[in-house]
């Protein structure tokens, strides 16, 4: 990739995407938690229409496809992720049921009440949890489900250092009861909320990044933006290791009423 004529903003985005393309997952999660969340949904058959919004390279989408019937559309803003996604779907023999398309979660290409399930792991924060639930609801049939994972506080209070970090990174982070209430107020019956085990962050998200960081730094030797980006990733990880009692991801599953 040629970095010459790009604004800092473009460069940062492509840099982040290039880095995360090297990884199987672009956010914390696991096969088990995807299957567990799926267990709280229902009413699916081979004609069902499922959307996985902010699907990345599709780690969780392929798990969904292996455990639920229906047609799955993965949507992501970043074309390189969608290329990898579609290659993965083909190589796993899922090409007829799973398709990745480039799209924006703020302007989804679906009809009103077209979908039987909306899935989104570690991605709704890009539009904001409350806005996402309220806007995406219209695409679901009555009685259909939504399942999203979202950064959440596990306790009513927490140390200032981690509070300040998140208030800058994602001010919508909130406690689990507050997130459940928002889901209810958006017109869903809150069916379940559960915390992702911390191996979803450590073994499945940060451990694979350790090697990716070395490869990435070597590939971009001398690039200051890369060094800064990797530093910020390391800081995020060290804060997680220090404060993981206080926050993490929770899955929220709701049924449209
Ligand atoms: N669900 C995947 C990826 C999570 S990372 C996983 O759990 O591994 C968040 C994803 O949201 C990234 O792939 C990013 O490219 C995508 N994204 C960010 N803003 C978006 C938008 N406006 N519309 C669609 N996708 C978006």
Boltz pocket constraint, residues with backbone or C-beta under 6 A from the ligand:
constraints:
  - pocket:
      binder: B
      contacts: [[A, 24], [A, 25], [A, 26], [A, 27], [A, 28], [A, 29], [A, 53], [A, 54], [A, 55], [A, 56], [A, 57], [A, 58], [A, 59], [A, 60], [A, 75], [A, 76], [A, 77], [A, 78], [A, 81], [A, 103], [A, 104], [A, 105], [A, 106], [A, 120], [A, 121], [A, 122], [A, 123], [A, 126]]
      max_distance: 6.0
